[in-house]
Amino acid sequence: MSTQTTTAVRIHGVEDLRLETFDLPEIGEDEILAEVTSDSICMSTNKLAHQGEAHKRVRGSLAETPTMVGHEFCGTIKKVGSKWADQFTPGMKFAIQPALNYKGTLWAPGYSYQYIGGDATYVVIPSEVMESNCLFEYKEDSFFTGSLTEPYSCVIGAFKAQYHMKPNDYTHYMGIREGGTLAMLASVGPMGLAGLDVALHQERKPRRIVVTDIAQDRLDRAAALLTVEDAKKNGIELHYVNTGDMEDPVAELTKINEGELFDDVFVFAPVRPVVELGSKLLAREGCMNFFAGPPRNDFEATINFYDIHYSGHHYVATTGGTYEDVADAIDMFESGKLNPAVLVTHIGGLNVVEETTLNLPNIPGGKKLIYTHKRLDLVAIDDFAERGKTDPFYAELDRLCKANNGLWNKQAEEYLLEHAPSIDE
């Protein structure tokens, strides 16, 4: 017996995403029925779409058991099985950590399950999510920020993975070097901005951050949102640098760093020259974090093993975050230390998920935020004004965003949820 009809985007194979309406099964005593309100499309879902069953998080035949896509989502609990009734209640807003690490598996909502993924109107949350402590009550008053706890958890975890050692001491001192210097390369995309937001506002801070990219418009947007003045208030000297035309970026960047190499380097793009630049920027006992997951399994770059041996260079990489990282993200959101709205550049409805996911690398800007119960074009916030000349709906969204430094916000979300057309229309 069905309890709920859902509309969802499921993957059936390589580049085979389909928007479908079907019935969810009756929940068991160890499951939860939930309504999804918002989902943020991740580059990892683009990789899933192009890899199909070759993706490491896919459990079996997608043709036989298609899975819901999307893993950065937030919504409301509707019905709770008896096993979890003492922890979760209907009406409770939730956020989720999809990287479950359930009994050592790579299973995750958005990759591995038939009835749970972010690009859906309703989902059945399986027991392993709760058993892994990966379902969180989310108390903030907007849904879109709940969708962004997962990407923020990824960069929070990456900062924790950094480590340093001292001469003749093999202890790993975790985290970036406090009071040190940090280079963040190709870092004004959505994940880079999240990383910079964390670097500026977490407890362990560097004294200097140098942020690079080759797109001046993206650098300018980042500088307007995460300002040099704000960094200074936090005791950090912040520089935005375009390396696009530099003949010798190592020399130029070390000059900004008072002639010194960097204690910590983060690489936010799987591009060989960027990786190799990051390696060359490492100071003695420096640590480089290769944050960006490559889309191909044959990605390679050259690093200097002499420096690994004699200069103590070391390299780390993380994928996803843990439930502790999501909890930390939620705490930092609730305390106002982080501003997840800086990541969002586009708004759309469930009807555009297929095309947006498949073409995500070719769509400029930051996070593409989907409201799953709505039918909307994918529109950049910067384009609301132009659309608003002929459409009062976008004129009002433009007004609400301009009142918030051009960023997506709670008031805009509430207006959209009340006035945007339903996906069923």
C-alpha positions as CSV (number, residue, x, y, z in Angstrom):
1,M,0.0,0.0,0.0
2,S,1.4,3.4,-1.0
3,T,1.5,6.2,1.5
4,Q,2.8,9.0,-0.7
5,T,3.3,9.9,-4.4
6,T,6.6,11.5,-5.2
7,T,8.1,13.2,-8.2
8,A,11.9,12.7,-8.5
9,V,14.8,12.7,-10.8
10,R,16.3,9.2,-11.0
11,I,19.4,7.9,-12.8
12,H,18.8,4.8,-15.0
13,G,22.3,4.6,-16.6
14,V,25.0,6.8,-18.1
15,E,23.6,10.2,-18.9
16,D,20.1,8.8,-18.4
17,L,18.4,11.1,-15.9
18,R,14.6,11.0,-15.8
19,L,12.0,13.1,-14.0
20,E,9.4,10.6,-12.9
21,T,6.3,10.4,-10.7
22,F,5.7,7.2,-8.8
23,D,4.5,5.8,-5.5
24,L,6.7,5.4,-2.4
25,P,6.3,2.2,-0.3
26,E,4.7,2.3,3.1
27,I,7.5,3.1,5.6
28,G,8.7,0.4,8.0
29,E,9.0,0.9,11.7
30,D,12.7,1.8,11.2
31,E,12.1,4.4,8.4
32,I,11.0,8.0,8.1
33,L,8.9,9.7,5.4
34,A,10.0,13.2,4.6
35,E,9.2,16.1,2.3
36,V,12.1,17.7,0.5
37,T,12.0,21.4,0.0
38,S,15.4,22.4,-1.4
39,D,18.4,20.7,-3.0
40,S,21.7,22.2,-4.1
41,I,23.2,20.5,-7.2
42,C,26.7,19.2,-6.6
43,M,29.5,18.6,-9.1
44,S,29.6,15.0,-7.7
45,T,26.1,14.4,-9.1
46,N,27.4,15.5,-12.5
47,K,30.2,12.9,-12.2
48,L,27.6,10.3,-11.2
49,A,25.4,11.2,-14.2
50,H,28.4,10.7,-16.6
51,Q,29.8,7.6,-14.9
52,G,26.6,5.7,-14.1
53,E,27.3,2.3,-12.5
54,A,31.0,2.9,-12.7
55,H,30.6,5.4,-9.8
56,K,31.9,4.0,-6.6
57,R,28.8,4.9,-4.6
58,V,26.3,3.1,-6.9
59,R,25.2,-0.3,-5.4
60,G,24.0,-2.3,-8.4
61,S,22.2,-2.2,-11.7
62,L,20.7,1.2,-12.4
63,A,18.6,-0.2,-15.2
64,E,16.9,-2.6,-12.7
65,T,16.9,-0.3,-9.7
66,P,17.2,3.4,-10.6
67,T,18.3,5.7,-7.8
68,M,17.2,9.1,-6.8
69,V,19.9,11.8,-7.4
70,G,20.8,14.8,-5.2
71,H,22.4,14.8,-1.8
72,E,22.5,18.4,-0.5
73,F,18.9,18.7,0.7
74,C,16.7,20.0,3.4
75,G,13.0,19.5,4.2
76,T,10.4,18.5,6.8
77,I,9.7,15.1,8.4
78,K,6.2,13.9,7.7
79,K,5.9,10.5,9.4
80,V,8.2,8.6,11.8
81,G,8.5,4.8,12.3
82,S,8.2,3.6,15.8
83,K,12.0,2.9,16.2
84,W,12.8,6.6,15.9
85,A,9.7,8.2,17.4
86,D,11.7,9.3,20.5
87,Q,14.2,11.2,18.4
88,F,12.3,12.6,15.5
89,T,8.8,14.0,15.2
90,P,6.5,15.0,12.3
91,G,6.9,18.7,11.4
92,M,10.6,18.7,12.4
93,K,12.9,20.4,9.8
94,F,15.9,18.2,8.9
95,A,19.3,18.3,7.2
96,I,21.3,15.3,6.2
97,Q,24.9,14.0,6.0
98,P,24.8,11.7,2.9
99,A,28.3,10.1,3.4
100,L,27.0,7.5,5.8
101,N,30.0,5.3,6.1
102,Y,27.5,2.6,7.1
103,K,29.4,-0.5,8.1
104,G,32.3,0.5,5.9
105,T,30.2,1.0,2.7
106,L,30.1,4.0,0.4
107,W,26.3,4.0,0.3
108,A,24.9,7.5,0.3
109,P,21.5,9.1,-0.4
110,G,21.7,10.6,-3.9
111,Y,23.7,7.7,-5.3
112,S,22.7,4.4,-3.8
113,Y,19.0,4.4,-2.9
114,Q,15.8,3.9,-4.8
115,Y,13.7,6.1,-2.5
116,I,15.9,8.8,-1.1
117,G,17.7,11.6,-2.9
118,G,17.6,15.4,-2.8
119,D,15.9,15.9,-6.2
120,A,12.5,14.7,-5.1
121,T,9.4,16.0,-3.5
122,Y,9.1,13.1,-1.0
123,V,11.5,10.5,0.2
124,V,11.8,7.5,2.5
125,I,14.8,7.8,4.8
126,P,16.2,4.4,5.5
127,S,17.3,3.2,8.9
128,E,21.0,3.3,8.1
129,V,20.8,7.1,7.9
130,M,19.6,7.3,11.5
131,E,21.8,4.5,12.7
132,S,24.8,6.5,11.3
133,N,23.7,9.6,13.2
134,C,23.4,11.4,9.8
135,L,19.9,12.8,10.2
136,F,19.9,16.2,11.9
137,E,17.2,18.5,13.3
138,Y,17.7,21.8,11.5
139,K,16.5,24.8,13.5
140,E,17.4,27.6,11.1
141,D,14.4,29.4,9.6
142,S,15.3,28.8,5.9
143,F,15.5,25.6,3.9
144,F,18.3,26.7,1.5
145,T,20.9,27.0,4.2
146,G,20.0,23.5,5.3
147,S,20.9,22.3,1.8
148,L,24.3,23.9,2.2
149,T,25.3,22.2,5.4
150,E,26.7,19.3,3.3
151,P,29.0,21.3,1.1
152,Y,30.2,23.3,4.1
153,S,30.8,20.1,6.0
154,C,33.2,19.0,3.2
155,V,35.5,22.0,3.6
156,I,35.3,21.9,7.4
157,G,36.5,18.3,7.2
158,A,39.2,19.3,4.8
159,F,40.6,21.8,7.2
160,K,40.6,19.2,9.9
161,A,42.6,16.8,7.7
162,Q,45.5,19.3,7.3
163,Y,48.5,18.4,9.5
164,H,52.0,19.5,10.3
165,M,55.0,18.1,12.1
166,K,58.0,19.6,13.9
167,P,61.7,18.7,13.5
168,N,62.5,15.5,15.2
169,D,58.9,15.1,16.2
170,Y,56.6,12.6,14.3
171,T,53.5,13.8,16.0
172,H,50.8,15.0,13.5
173,Y,49.5,18.4,14.6
174,M,46.1,18.5,13.0
175,G,44.7,21.5,11.2
176,I,46.2,24.4,9.3
177,R,49.2,26.1,10.9
178,E,47.7,28.6,13.3
179,G,49.1,32.0,12.6
180,G,50.6,30.7,9.4
181,T,50.1,31.4,5.7
182,L,47.5,29.9,3.5
183,A,47.2,29.8,-0.3
184,M,43.9,28.9,-1.8
185,L,44.2,28.2,-5.5
186,A,41.3,28.3,-8.1
187,S,39.2,29.0,-5.0
188,V,36.4,31.4,-6.0
189,G,34.0,28.8,-7.2
190,P,31.3,27.6,-4.8
191,M,33.4,25.2,-2.8
192,G,36.4,27.6,-2.8
193,L,34.1,30.3,-1.4
194,A,32.9,27.9,1.3
195,G,36.5,27.1,2.1
196,L,37.4,30.8,2.4
197,D,34.4,31.5,4.5
198,V,35.5,28.7,6.9
199,A,39.2,29.9,6.9
200,L,38.1,33.4,7.8
201,H,35.7,32.5,10.6
202,Q,36.8,29.2,12.2
203,E,38.8,29.3,15.5
204,R,42.1,28.2,14.0
205,K,43.1,31.0,11.7
206,P,46.1,31.9,9.5
207,R,47.6,35.3,9.6
208,R,47.6,35.7,5.8
209,I,45.4,34.2,3.0
210,V,46.1,34.5,-0.7
211,V,43.2,33.6,-2.9
212,T,43.8,33.0,-6.6
213,D,41.8,32.4,-9.8
214,I,42.1,33.3,-13.5
215,A,38.6,34.8,-13.8
216,Q,38.5,38.4,-12.7
217,D,34.7,38.6,-12.5
218,R,34.7,35.7,-10.0
219,L,37.5,37.2,-8.0
220,D,35.6,40.5,-7.9
221,R,32.4,38.8,-6.7
222,A,34.3,36.9,-4.0
223,A,36.1,40.1,-2.9
224,A,32.7,41.9,-2.6
225,L,31.2,39.1,-0.4
226,L,34.1,38.1,1.7
227,T,35.9,41.3,2.1
228,V,39.5,42.3,2.9
229,E,38.0,44.5,5.6
230,D,36.1,41.7,7.2
231,A,39.2,39.5,7.2
232,K,41.2,42.3,8.9
233,K,38.7,42.4,11.7
234,N,39.4,38.7,12.2
235,G,43.2,39.3,12.3
236,I,43.8,38.0,8.8
237,E,45.5,39.8,5.9
238,L,43.5,38.7,2.7
239,H,44.7,39.1,-0.9
240,Y,42.7,38.3,-4.1
241,V,45.1,37.6,-7.0
242,N,44.5,36.9,-10.7
243,T,47.2,34.5,-11.9
244,G,46.0,34.3,-15.4
245,D,48.7,36.4,-17.0
246,M,51.5,35.7,-14.6
247,E,54.7,34.4,-16.2
248,D,56.0,33.2,-12.9
249,P,53.1,32.7,-10.4
250,V,55.4,31.1,-7.8
251,A,57.6,34.2,-7.6
252,E,54.6,36.6,-7.7
253,L,52.7,34.8,-5.0
254,T,55.7,34.4,-2.7
255,K,56.4,38.1,-3.1
256,I,52.9,38.8,-1.7
257,N,53.8,36.4,1.1
258,E,56.8,38.5,2.1
259,G,59.2,36.3,0.1
260,E,58.1,33.1,1.9
261,L,56.4,29.9,0.7
262,F,53.1,28.9,2.3
263,D,52.4,26.7,5.3
264,D,49.2,25.4,3.8
265,V,47.9,25.2,0.3
266,F,44.4,24.2,-0.9
267,V,43.7,23.3,-4.5
268,F,40.1,23.6,-5.6
269,A,40.3,22.6,-9.3
270,P,41.4,19.3,-10.7
271,V,43.7,21.0,-13.2
272,R,47.3,19.7,-13.6
273,P,49.0,23.2,-13.7
274,V,47.1,24.3,-10.6
275,V,48.1,21.1,-8.7
276,E,51.8,21.6,-9.7
277,L,51.7,25.3,-8.7
278,G,50.4,24.3,-5.3
279,S,53.2,21.8,-4.8
280,K,55.8,24.5,-5.7
281,L,54.3,26.9,-3.2
282,L,54.8,24.7,-0.2
283,A,57.1,25.8,2.6
284,R,59.1,23.4,4.7
285,E,56.7,21.0,6.5
286,G,54.0,22.5,4.4
287,C,50.7,20.6,3.7
288,M,48.8,20.7,0.4
289,N,45.1,19.7,0.3
290,F,43.9,18.4,-3.1
291,F,40.3,19.2,-2.5
292,A,38.8,18.9,-6.0
293,G,37.9,15.4,-7.0
294,P,39.0,14.6,-10.5
295,P,36.3,13.6,-13.0
296,R,38.6,10.9,-14.5
297,N,40.5,8.1,-12.8
298,D,43.6,8.7,-14.8
299,F,44.2,12.3,-13.6
300,E,47.9,12.8,-12.8
301,A,50.2,15.7,-11.9
302,T,53.9,16.0,-11.2
303,I,55.2,16.7,-7.7
304,N,58.8,16.8,-6.4
305,F,59.7,13.8,-4.2
306,Y,63.0,15.4,-3.2
307,D,60.9,18.0,-1.4
308,I,58.7,15.4,0.2
309,H,61.8,13.6,1.6
310,Y,64.0,16.6,2.6
311,S,61.5,19.5,3.0
312,G,58.8,17.5,4.7
313,H,56.1,18.3,2.1
314,H,53.0,16.3,2.6
315,Y,49.7,15.9,0.8
316,V,46.1,15.2,1.9
317,A,42.7,14.8,0.3
318,T,39.3,14.3,1.6
319,T,35.9,13.5,0.0
320,G,32.8,14.5,1.7
321,G,32.5,15.2,5.4
322,T,31.5,13.4,8.5
323,Y,28.4,13.8,10.7
324,E,30.6,15.8,13.1
325,D,31.4,18.1,10.2
326,V,27.7,18.7,9.4
327,A,27.1,19.3,13.1
328,D,29.9,21.9,13.1
329,A,28.5,23.5,10.0
330,I,25.1,23.8,11.6
331,D,26.6,25.3,14.7
332,M,28.5,27.9,12.7
333,F,25.4,28.7,10.7
334,E,23.3,29.2,13.8
335,S,25.9,31.3,15.5
336,G,26.2,33.6,12.4
337,K,29.9,32.8,11.8
338,L,29.3,31.6,8.2
339,N,27.2,33.0,5.4
340,P,26.2,30.2,3.1
341,A,24.2,32.5,0.9
342,V,27.4,33.5,-0.8
343,L,27.5,30.2,-2.6
344,V,24.1,30.5,-4.4
345,T,24.0,32.1,-7.8
346,H,21.1,30.3,-9.6
347,I,17.6,29.3,-8.6
348,G,15.4,26.7,-10.4
349,G,12.7,24.1,-10.1
350,L,12.8,20.3,-10.2
351,N,12.0,20.4,-13.9
352,V,15.5,21.7,-14.8
353,V,17.5,19.2,-12.7
354,E,18.3,16.8,-15.6
355,E,19.7,19.4,-18.0
356,T,21.5,21.3,-15.2
357,T,23.1,18.3,-13.7
358,L,24.4,17.0,-17.1
359,N,25.8,20.4,-18.1
360,L,26.9,21.7,-14.7
361,P,30.5,22.4,-15.6
362,N,29.4,24.6,-18.5
363,I,27.1,26.8,-16.4
364,P,29.0,29.7,-14.9
365,G,28.5,30.9,-11.3
366,G,28.2,29.1,-8.0
367,K,25.6,26.8,-6.5
368,K,22.4,26.0,-8.4
369,L,19.6,25.8,-5.9
370,I,16.6,23.7,-6.7
371,Y,13.2,24.0,-5.1
372,T,11.8,20.5,-5.6
373,H,8.1,21.3,-5.5
374,K,8.4,24.1,-8.1
375,R,8.5,24.4,-11.8
376,L,10.9,27.1,-12.7
377,D,13.6,27.9,-15.3
378,L,17.2,27.9,-14.0
379,V,17.8,31.6,-13.6
380,A,20.8,33.5,-12.3
381,I,20.1,35.9,-9.4
382,D,21.9,38.5,-11.5
383,D,19.3,38.0,-14.2
384,F,16.3,38.5,-12.0
385,A,16.1,42.2,-12.9
386,E,16.0,41.6,-16.6
387,R,13.3,38.9,-16.2
388,G,11.5,41.2,-13.9
389,K,10.8,43.7,-16.7
390,T,8.1,41.4,-18.0
391,D,7.5,39.1,-15.0
392,P,6.4,40.5,-11.6
393,F,7.5,37.3,-9.9
394,Y,11.1,37.9,-10.8
395,A,10.8,41.6,-10.2
396,E,9.9,40.9,-6.5
397,L,12.7,38.3,-6.2
398,D,15.2,40.9,-7.6
399,R,14.0,43.4,-5.0
400,L,14.3,41.0,-2.1
401,C,17.8,39.9,-3.2
402,K,19.1,43.5,-3.8
403,A,17.9,44.3,-0.3
404,N,20.3,41.5,0.9
405,N,23.5,42.6,-0.9
406,G,22.4,40.7,-4.0
407,L,22.3,37.4,-2.2
408,W,19.6,34.7,-1.9
409,N,17.8,34.9,1.5
410,K,15.0,33.8,3.7
411,Q,12.5,36.4,2.5
412,A,13.1,35.5,-1.2
413,E,12.7,31.8,-0.4
414,E,9.4,32.4,1.4
415,Y,8.1,34.5,-1.5
416,L,9.2,31.8,-4.0
417,L,7.6,29.0,-2.0
418,E,4.3,30.9,-1.9
419,H,4.2,32.2,-5.5
420,A,6.2,29.9,-7.8
421,P,4.2,27.4,-9.9
422,S,4.0,23.8,-8.7
423,I,6.0,21.0,-10.4
424,D,2.6,19.4,-10.9
425,E,1.2,22.2,-13.0
